[in-house]
Amino acid sequence: MAKEFYTERDIEDMVQRGERSITIHDDVVLTDLAYEKARRLGVALIQQEENPPAAPIRPYVNDVKTKKPQARATRPAESSKLAMIRENVKAAVRRKFGGDIDESLLDRVIDRVAAELGLK
């Protein structure tokens, strides 16, 4: 079956015709702008999952409650280097976004990048 795509303009046209809902399934795709327009205009998006159509599934963010941090052995030199990197990244993020940041999420991101770079 062919996929059905909705753009921002399609959503505007639907509202003008009086249609107020779209059933979302595997063969229906909304662009990011269409999704936002539907939310602003009050179009009900009937779907089985809570994620927006284009939202990536990130288990390291979405399943925080079920995952337990794994303890990893690090050498002392790596630990101090990682601590310095962590503080520099946090300072840069605070300068860019102010004090409204999720420290635990930022720590998880730094840990993940450090692990991928072999720093942890």
C-alpha positions, 0 to 999 in steps of 0.5 A: 500500500502506498504511503499517504503524506501530509504537508502543512498546507494539507493540514490547513486545507483539512481544517478549512473543509471542517476535518478535525482528525487524522488517524496515524498509522504506518502508511501515514506520514506527516512532515514536521511542519504538518505535525506542528500545524495540526497541533496549533490548529487543534487537529486530533492526531489519533495514533497508537504511540505518543511519539511525534511521527518524525521523533527518533526513539532514543532508549537512552533517553526514553527508558531512563527509569528501566536502565541502570548505569553500568559501572566501568573501570577507568584509569585515574588519568582518564578519570581526571581527563573526563572530569575536566571535559565534563566541566568544560562541556557543562560550562559551555552548555550553561553559557549557551542555554542558561541555567535551564538544563537537565544535568542528569541528561547532560551527564548521560550524553557526555558519558555516551560520547566519552564511551564512544571516543574511548575516554571511558 
